[in-house]
Amino acid sequence: MLDSLKHDVVRFLSNVRIQREDELAALEEQRRAAQAKDLEFKHDSASAIGDDSGSGNAEEADSQPFVREGKKVGRNEDCPCGSGKKYKQCHGKLS
């Protein structure tokens, strides 16, 4: 066990790379520039942006509460697909 620990420590230390502050700042600037280039936000209905007419709470006016059409299926009830399994083991299984 100590041999494997020594091996892991030596392997880790051999991969350490020491950088100067100016190198680190240059790398961080390159990363931020690349990230800003990738994050161009575009939306099909962007015409509403900047439009000051209205109350400003468009989400509140459009939001409707979710209404379930059928009966709620419990986790321990049989799955409605007819597999014979409990819902939590069939379609309600967490990924």
Secondary structure, DSSP 8 states (H G I E B T S, - for coil): -HHHHHHHHHHHHHT-----HHHHHHHHHHHHHHHHHH-----TTGGGTT---S-S-HHHHH------SS----TTSB-TTSSSSBGGGTTT---
